[in-house]
Amino acid sequence: MSDDRLIVALDVPNALAGLNLAGEIGDAVSFYKIGLGMLTGGGLALANELKQDHGKRIFLDMKLFDIGATVEAAVRGLAQFDLDFLTVHGDPHVVRAAKEGAAGSNMKILAVTILTSLDRKDLDDGLIIPGDVADLVETRAARALEAGADGVIASPQESARIRALSEAEGKLIVTPGVRPVGADLGDQKRVTTPRQAIDNGSDHIVVGRPIWKAADPRKAAQEIVNSLSS
């Protein structure tokens, strides 16, 4: 039985591999994320097929960032695919433009705060203002939600702080950087287990490699679903 709090990241080379993986997982998962790395490998076609032919929910993780007019036009084009979630960077002007582009559709605009693969050293290297990473995430989340975002992307270590914000009432928190107990962290630096992320206030968790690299992806997904209900 599936649980749409689990979103599986189809971080595989192309649409055919993604479709095969989704077929192998079957009804254990109802929600999939398709990211930028899949875009040139037929990602939009895969999103449409999984949505229209297989009844799956789709999270398109594009992390859009540009001038307002360009973001608005891009989101308006993507909204025609009847997708569920779309990410943009959490800068207020980007969020406002994305919401204009999504007007009239059911697609939720999720704002990226600080990527879960980044730590304070990475932010220093990128000339981001000083401060604790969690504090910066909280501030960026509040500003994005004020600008109209339907939710935010944030690490599980910051979910509780964001959930406590007045701006977060009724909004979504979607959490990558989630790893089952004993799993390889890969390139993620701010992580927790799936159950901890939900307990911290996340509405959805995103898991990729621990599922698609598993010897039995369906079993790996089902074990995570079971852990969410334990």
Buried (B, 14 or more C-beta within 10 A) or exposed (E): EBBBBBBBBBBBEBBEBBBEBBEEBEEBBBBBBBBBBBEEBBBBEBBBBBBEEBEBBBBBBBBBBBEBEBBBBBBBEBBEBBBBBBBBBBBBBBBBBBBBBBEEBEBBBBBBBBBBBBEBEBBEEEEBEEEEBBEBBBBBBBBBBEBBBBBBBBBBBBBBBBBEBEBBEEBBBBBBBBBBEEBEEBEBBBBBBBBBBBBBBBBBBBBBBBBBBBEEBBEBBBBBBEBBEE
